[in-house]
Structures are given as structure tokens and as C-alpha cells.
Amino acid sequence: MADGKSVSNPAAAAAAAADRRDTRNRWLLSAPALIILLFAAIGPLIIVVIYSFLKKGDYGGVEWQFSTDGWYSVILQKDIFTDAVSIADAHISILLRSVKLSFFTTILALLFGFPTAYFIATRNEKSRELWLFLITIPFWTNLLIRTFAVMEVIRNEGIVNSLLLGLGIIDTPLQIMFTDFAVMMGLLYVYLPLMVLPLYASMERIDFRLVEAGYDLYATRWRVLRHVIFPLVKPGVIAGSILVFIPSLGAYVTPRVLGGGRNLMLGNLIEMQFGQGRNWPLGAALSITLMAIVMIALLFYVRNASKTEARHG
């Protein structure tokens, strides 16, 4: 027994030493990525958080004095003459507009993306590659150029108004530019592929024999869609919705070009505080607020994804 212990102990020690070396090597291999993550992502985020609790400078920048004025100004404002406190209506309206436009953009992307993904998933393999290729083509073009393309379609002298005027449907051009509708159309065009691709990835794995079984049991198309197809592609619906909602919420270029200076979203408001407004603490506080909304959306996605995995094993 003593000999057995003397043999097993060196073997266990050697195994433990090998595990420690393996752990150390893993940390060393991941160290460059962790350093880049620290300085390129976490570091700037910490700076933004610190700036949100500082006093604004007279001509931009910050003064290194602790202050909560940045967070105070996110939802409240003080009259410069009477010091009366009131709700910051402009900030609240921009926040609500951002959430509203992002929400409706996500809904429209789902309505257009779902049948598109279903159409692609039901084609043969060679056709699928072609359709997926066509879906991803917009990503090859710069976002600003795509936004200007939408503007050429909906402006007063654009394709839509020219067509309606030529057909005699309208007498004067419709004012589509510089409205919430124009911003929503631009966001929908830009982010629609981000809805189609996750939906297609989920639909591609569907066993369509289940759909045929539903029809064999005399289920209507709506019942098959609701009780068979939709539950199977729900992870793709959630993933696509998150991928559309989050970038839409923080969009800057599309609202700036299609909304003009009147239909601002959170990204535009943050840029104004760091630029024209010269209120860096408020801009930093708004940035953290935007990130908090995004985190809530991500937590919602993770929670629903984990529930789906648990339900389906």
C-alpha cells in the first residue's frame, strides 16, 4: 500500500503541474486579446463614466470637480433666470422618438424579413446561395452611401414623387424627407439584412415534414405558421430583433441625413453635446443611458434564449 501511495502521489503531482502549465499557457495566449479589450473597450468606457460625474468646462471639455449635473440634466432642466426645475422635454422626446422608431423599425423588419427568409429557406441549395448573396450585397456599400440612396428615392424630386406625379395620383410632391417616416424607412433599409440572416439560419434547420404533417391534419396556413413554424424559429426572431433594435437605437448617420435637424435620435443628441453643446458630462451621461437601454435589451434576449434552450432540451 505504501508503494502504491508513493507511485500515485508523484503521478497526481505531475498531473497537477501539467494542469497549472496548461492554465498559465492559456492566460499567456489570451493576454494580447485581453490587453486590447482593456485599452480599446473597457478603458474608454471607464473614461466616459468618469466624465459623466465631472463639471463641464466653459468652452468644452471638463473640469476635474465632482458633479452630478450631467446625470441631473438627462431628464431635468433648470431655468437660467429663475432656477425653476422642470422636465427636460427635449431629451425625453428624443429618447421616446428613438425607442419608438427603433421598435417600429424592428417590427417592419420582422414583417418583411420573415417571408423573405422563408422563401430563401424553401429554395434548393444552389438557389439559396444566390439569394443569400443578394441579401448581403448592401453590406458591401458604405452606410452613408446607402442612406443617400434612400434619400434619392424619397426626396421631393425623387423616384417615388416623380412616379406618383407622372401617374397623376398627386399634384404636388409629398413631403417625405425630414420626417420620422423617412428615418424609419432608412433604418429599415439599412438593417433589414440583420433580420433576414438570423431568421434564415433558424428556418434552414426546420424539418418541413412537420409543416406537411400540420397540413395533413387539416390545419390552416395561419395555424401552421403560428403553432409549427413560429415556435421553431423563435430564437431567430429574437436574435434578429435584437440585431435590428440595438443599432437602430444608437443610429447617427441615417437620422442625421434623412431626419435633418428636427428629427433627432439619441446618437445625434449625444454628438451635439460633445460638439455644439460643449457639455461633455451630459453627453457622457446620455451615452451611459443609451448603453443601459442596450444592456436591458441584451438581457431580455439572453433570458428568452435560455428559456427556449431549457424548454427544447
Wavefront OBJ file of the C-alpha trace (Angstrom):
o trace
v 0.000 0.000 0.000
v 2.836 2.407 0.848
v 4.439 1.688 -2.524
v 1.099 2.335 -4.261
v 0.761 5.672 -2.493
v 4.327 6.659 -3.401
v 3.591 5.891 -7.040
v 0.211 7.639 -7.128
v 1.396 10.805 -5.378
v 4.080 11.664 -7.977
v 1.565 10.908 -10.730
v -1.009 13.224 -9.142
v 1.616 15.920 -8.631
v 2.698 15.636 -12.256
v -0.925 15.895 -13.418
v -1.493 18.950 -11.221
v 1.670 20.580 -12.559
v 0.529 19.878 -16.117
v -2.842 21.500 -15.386
v -1.111 24.576 -13.951
v 1.116 24.852 -17.014
v -1.883 24.495 -19.296
v -3.781 27.212 -17.399
v -0.747 29.511 -17.469
v -0.288 28.952 -21.203
v -3.955 29.719 -21.845
v -3.673 33.004 -19.957
v -0.489 33.917 -21.819
v -2.110 33.178 -25.185
v -5.200 35.251 -24.323
v -3.183 38.112 -22.775
v -2.855 40.155 -26.030
v -6.610 39.998 -26.643
v -7.341 40.901 -23.005
v -4.964 43.874 -23.169
v -6.572 45.127 -26.390
v -10.028 44.681 -24.838
v -8.924 46.580 -21.731
v -7.460 49.580 -23.531
v -9.794 49.683 -26.561
v -13.160 48.927 -24.917
v -13.146 48.968 -21.122
v -10.711 51.889 -20.820
v -12.763 54.361 -22.919
v -15.944 53.220 -21.163
v -14.387 53.997 -17.773
v -13.373 57.442 -19.062
v -16.948 58.128 -20.204
v -18.308 57.075 -16.801
v -15.804 59.361 -15.044
v -16.646 62.287 -17.345
v -20.343 61.894 -16.541
v -19.596 62.764 -12.896
v -17.443 65.826 -13.610
v -18.249 69.504 -14.086
v -18.486 70.805 -17.637
v -15.859 73.218 -18.893
v -16.700 76.722 -20.043
v -15.570 76.075 -23.623
v -15.930 72.305 -23.837
v -14.089 69.555 -22.035
v -14.459 69.008 -18.311
v -13.246 70.443 -15.045
v -11.953 67.914 -12.556
v -14.580 68.623 -9.924
v -17.168 66.055 -8.871
v -20.642 66.956 -10.083
v -23.892 65.167 -10.856
v -25.142 67.916 -13.159
v -24.626 65.670 -16.204
v -26.971 62.987 -14.872
v -29.328 65.627 -13.499
v -29.643 67.188 -16.954
v -30.574 63.891 -18.621
v -34.199 64.179 -17.513
v -34.370 67.550 -15.701
v -33.518 71.125 -16.599
v -33.107 74.306 -14.596
v -34.272 77.727 -15.765
v -31.266 80.036 -16.104
v -33.233 83.020 -14.739
v -35.491 81.629 -12.009
v -33.691 78.325 -11.189
v -37.059 76.575 -11.532
v -36.701 72.850 -12.169
v -38.710 71.158 -14.914
v -38.637 68.041 -17.062
v -36.165 68.179 -19.950
v -38.856 67.841 -22.589
v -36.387 67.857 -25.490
v -34.345 64.964 -24.067
v -37.429 62.930 -23.159
v -38.983 63.442 -26.600
v -35.739 62.418 -28.336
v -35.468 59.337 -26.115
v -39.080 58.356 -26.811
v -38.636 59.004 -30.530
v -35.523 56.830 -30.587
v -37.266 53.945 -28.834
v -40.397 54.361 -30.982
v -38.552 54.440 -34.306
v -36.304 51.535 -33.288
v -39.322 49.489 -32.177
v -41.340 50.083 -35.353
v -38.250 49.519 -37.492
v -37.825 46.145 -35.777
v -41.495 45.257 -36.334
v -41.335 46.198 -40.023
v -38.042 44.339 -40.448
v -39.715 41.237 -38.982
v -42.759 41.606 -41.254
v -40.590 41.930 -44.365
v -37.763 39.661 -43.232
v -39.853 36.659 -42.156
v -41.356 35.860 -45.586
v -38.032 36.665 -47.239
v -36.177 34.206 -45.017
v -38.918 31.591 -45.500
v -38.696 31.996 -49.272
v -34.915 31.515 -49.233
v -35.094 28.533 -46.846
v -37.554 26.712 -49.111
v -35.409 27.032 -52.252
v -32.927 24.391 -53.396
v -29.336 24.689 -52.174
v -27.951 26.386 -55.292
v -30.707 28.992 -55.316
v -30.219 29.647 -51.599
v -26.625 30.702 -52.171
v -27.697 33.180 -54.844
v -30.454 34.700 -52.705
v -28.175 34.976 -49.669
v -25.592 36.644 -51.865
v -28.183 39.218 -52.947
v -29.221 39.824 -49.332
v -25.636 40.560 -48.247
v -24.794 42.893 -51.165
v -25.887 46.060 -49.264
v -23.200 45.364 -46.658
v -20.586 45.910 -49.358
v -21.560 49.590 -49.588
v -20.786 52.321 -47.087
v -23.647 53.208 -44.723
v -23.604 56.855 -45.779
v -23.914 55.936 -49.455
v -26.850 53.623 -48.703
v -28.539 56.420 -46.769
v -28.089 58.834 -49.655
v -29.589 56.179 -51.941
v -32.733 56.159 -49.793
v -32.791 59.956 -49.917
v -32.740 59.870 -53.727
v -35.811 57.637 -53.641
v -37.971 59.664 -51.229
v -36.926 63.294 -51.757
v -39.303 65.740 -53.449
v -37.719 65.155 -56.858
v -37.013 61.501 -56.158
v -38.281 58.291 -57.699
v -41.430 57.958 -55.567
v -42.689 61.501 -56.102
v -41.739 61.525 -59.772
v -43.659 58.279 -60.320
v -46.746 59.492 -58.447
v -46.695 62.806 -60.300
v -46.255 61.040 -63.641
v -49.245 58.782 -62.954
v -51.361 61.768 -61.939
v -52.018 60.391 -58.440
v -50.738 63.567 -56.743
v -50.482 67.186 -57.884
v -47.637 68.294 -55.618
v -44.690 66.264 -54.273
v -45.205 64.515 -50.951
v -43.007 65.810 -48.137
v -41.365 62.569 -47.045
v -37.881 63.828 -46.291
v -37.095 65.154 -42.810
v -39.870 63.177 -41.136
v -39.942 60.244 -38.730
v -41.257 58.110 -41.582
v -38.174 58.906 -43.681
v -35.871 57.984 -40.800
v -37.757 54.721 -40.249
v -37.543 53.839 -43.938
v -33.802 54.469 -43.916
v -33.284 52.357 -40.799
v -35.404 49.575 -42.278
v -33.403 49.515 -45.498
v -30.070 49.578 -43.676
v -30.791 46.916 -41.045
v -33.229 44.571 -42.821
v -30.458 42.040 -43.716
v -29.673 41.736 -39.998
v -33.194 40.372 -39.539
v -33.230 38.108 -42.582
v -29.985 36.254 -41.854
v -30.811 35.010 -38.295
v -34.315 34.053 -39.437
v -32.891 32.115 -42.361
v -30.405 30.345 -40.071
v -33.316 29.155 -37.908
v -35.589 28.214 -40.811
v -32.879 26.262 -42.561
v -32.898 23.768 -39.675
v -36.677 23.238 -39.754
v -37.849 19.751 -40.602
v -40.517 20.709 -43.141
v -42.130 17.316 -42.684
v -43.667 18.879 -39.576
v -45.262 21.535 -41.776
v -46.619 18.849 -44.094
v -47.961 16.970 -41.086
v -49.816 20.101 -39.989
v -51.447 20.398 -43.396
v -52.307 16.667 -43.310
v -54.135 17.302 -40.037
v -56.239 19.957 -41.820
v -54.558 22.911 -40.148
v -54.875 26.226 -41.955
v -51.808 28.134 -43.156
v -52.195 30.572 -40.264
v -52.335 27.742 -37.693
v -49.264 26.061 -39.213
v -47.404 29.362 -39.130
v -48.451 30.107 -35.558
v -48.157 26.670 -33.952
v -45.422 24.960 -36.020
v -43.136 27.359 -37.858
v -43.013 30.337 -35.486
v -42.121 28.345 -32.313
v -39.285 26.644 -34.214
v -37.807 29.923 -35.473
v -38.396 31.928 -32.289
v -34.646 32.065 -31.436
v -34.013 33.582 -34.861
v -36.832 36.091 -34.353
v -35.381 37.198 -31.015
v -31.813 37.372 -32.347
v -32.864 39.318 -35.447
v -34.970 41.714 -33.383
v -32.046 42.450 -31.086
v -29.677 42.911 -34.036
v -32.062 45.447 -35.587
v -33.257 47.224 -32.434
v -29.868 47.917 -30.861
v -28.093 49.592 -33.821
v -31.307 51.445 -34.728
v -31.464 52.885 -31.219
v -27.967 54.329 -31.472
v -28.109 55.275 -35.155
v -26.465 58.569 -36.107
v -25.932 58.795 -39.882
v -29.436 57.836 -41.034
v -31.366 60.226 -38.722
v -28.867 62.987 -39.497
v -29.300 62.700 -43.276
v -32.974 61.740 -43.566
v -34.309 63.487 -40.471
v -32.460 66.764 -40.868
v -32.008 68.800 -37.725
v -35.552 68.331 -36.422
v -35.941 64.565 -36.098
v -33.019 63.760 -33.833
v -32.318 60.440 -32.172
v -30.124 59.618 -29.188
v -26.969 59.290 -31.270
v -27.480 62.775 -32.703
v -28.197 64.243 -29.258
v -25.005 62.728 -27.835
v -22.954 64.093 -30.741
v -24.455 67.562 -30.203
v -23.442 67.586 -26.540
v -19.836 66.744 -27.364
v -19.857 69.203 -30.298
v -22.095 72.257 -30.443
v -23.425 71.965 -26.884
v -19.929 71.626 -25.354
v -21.436 69.751 -22.430
v -19.263 66.658 -22.165
v -20.651 65.402 -18.823
v -24.192 65.443 -20.243
v -23.005 63.717 -23.420
v -21.265 61.074 -21.319
v -24.363 60.564 -19.142
v -26.543 60.186 -22.240
v -24.058 57.664 -23.640
v -24.265 55.573 -20.472
v -28.061 55.850 -20.578
v -28.062 54.538 -24.143
v -25.757 51.696 -23.131
v -28.076 50.826 -20.228
v -31.040 50.554 -22.618
v -28.955 48.315 -24.871
v -27.958 46.139 -21.906
v -31.607 45.729 -20.927
v -32.400 44.593 -24.463
v -29.490 42.132 -24.400
v -30.556 40.733 -21.017
v -34.045 40.247 -22.430
v -32.549 38.298 -25.339
v -30.315 36.137 -23.122
v -33.191 35.369 -20.781
v -35.525 34.340 -23.596
v -32.789 32.346 -25.327
v -32.021 30.407 -22.140
v -35.714 29.686 -21.602
v -36.021 28.393 -25.165
v -32.987 26.122 -24.750
v -34.335 24.765 -21.464
v -37.748 24.127 -22.991
v -36.345 22.293 -26.015
v -33.600 20.478 -24.150
l 1 2 3 4 5 6 7 8 9 10 11 12 13 14 15 16 17 18 19 20 21 22 23 24 25 26 27 28 29 30 31 32 33 34 35 36 37 38 39 40 41 42 43 44 45 46 47 48 49 50 51 52 53 54 55 56 57 58 59 60 61 62 63 64 65 66 67 68 69 70 71 72 73 74 75 76 77 78 79 80 81 82 83 84 85 86 87 88 89 90 91 92 93 94 95 96 97 98 99 100 101 102 103 104 105 106 107 108 109 110 111 112 113 114 115 116 117 118 119 120 121 122 123 124 125 126 127 128 129 130 131 132 133 134 135 136 137 138 139 140 141 142 143 144 145 146 147 148 149 150 151 152 153 154 155 156 157 158 159 160 161 162 163 164 165 166 167 168 169 170 171 172 173 174 175 176 177 178 179 180 181 182 183 184 185 186 187 188 189 190 191 192 193 194 195 196 197 198 199 200 201 202 203 204 205 206 207 208 209 210 211 212 213 214 215 216 217 218 219 220 221 222 223 224 225 226 227 228 229 230 231 232 233 234 235 236 237 238 239 240 241 242 243 244 245 246 247 248 249 250 251 252 253 254 255 256 257 258 259 260 261 262 263 264 265 266 267 268 269 270 271 272 273 274 275 276 277 278 279 280 281 282 283 284 285 286 287 288 289 290 291 292 293 294 295 296 297 298 299 300 301 302 303 304 305 306 307 308 309 310 311 312 313
